[in-house]
Amino acid sequence: GSDVVITIADHVGNPPASGDYVINVLTSGGDDADGTVTIVPASFLVEPAAVTAGTAFAVTVTAQNVLEATDTGYTDGHFIDFSSAGTGQIPAFEYLNFVSGTKTSPANFILTVAGEADVDITASEGSLTGTSDEITIAPGALDSFTMTGVPASVVSGVAFTGDITVTAYDACDNIVTDYTGTVDWTSTDTATAGSGLPAQYTFDTGEGEEDNGVHAFLASDFILETAGDQTITVTEGDVFEISGDIVVVAAAMDSLDVAVS
């Protein structure tokens, strides 16, 4: 009538792989009985692939025993539930066919906010569960620029009064903080060629005063000459941003020469 505690392990104390085990118990009275013990994993190890905002990625799920070693006995097909607080598209479940305790899912996971804090992924099957380490979400590739600080009007031949800030964005509207592309400036005002626009510029990254996807071009580098509506454009490859119309007003006349015959 007493409870019996049975520890199942190999000769060095490692737990066995998952599965059903037949045991034989011999009582002090000389009676014996067979029984079946089912061993299950203790937890999941959840490992997402490298994550770039807006790009689908896979997740590897590995069954582990109480010593956090791979439970090679966890095999065959299982419906694994997934969840995450991250912004994006996380499948509610995937049917994974485990081999020797591990399986990598299809690339059906998408997170969209670069640098989002406290994001992880949890995998579970009933009471068996595991959560990944915090995920670092990198920005995607350059998709667009924005241009701010563009004046509504300027005086011909006079430099702008405020800097023009250009920001690089990916397709998910994250600032591309690792952007190191080279941009060129053009204008509909052909009189500015070679002198009235900033020189070609390569963005830099890092700590301190580096760009990290955002650069302010000095107001003094922008001078439009031809009266009327003009625009300025920043370009890298196939990606560009055109400003709104800038009204160029002719400079006021400061003197008048009159010839008398």
Buried (B, 14 or more C-beta within 10 A) or exposed (E): EEEEEEEEEEEEEEBBBBBEEEEEEEEEEEEEEEEEEEBBBBBBBBBBBEBBBBBBBBBBBBBBBEEEBBBBBBBEEBEBBBBBEBBBEBBEBBEBEBEBBBBEBEEBBBBBBBEBEEBBBBBBBEEBBBBBEEBEBBBBBBBBBBBEBBBEEBBBBBBBEEBBBBBBBBBBBBBBBBBBBEBBBBBBBEBBEEEBBBEEBEBEEEEEEBBBBBBBBEBEBBBBBBBBEBBBBBBBEEBBBBBEBBEBEEEEEEEEEEEEE
